[in-house]
């Protein structure tokens, strides 16, 4: 149960400071650091997949033409 709470705290941390506090809380709840790192890596990957607006439109790194 403690790891589920820790994961929720980590998941909802959006800023660097929030994430640092969430990591401290997860550690105090007994979640191992290696598991925290693995979970944060997984979160970062899934969030980057859900945000296609952050990627270039054409896929070639060029800005779209302006009208």
QUILIN-V690914 format. One line per field, one symbol per residue. psi: psi as a letter, one per 40 degrees, with the letter a starting at -180 (. if undefined). Layout:
BEGIN
psi: ???
END
This chain:
BEGIN
psi: dddddddddddehdidddddddddddddeehidddddddddddddddddegeeeiideeeeiiihi.
END
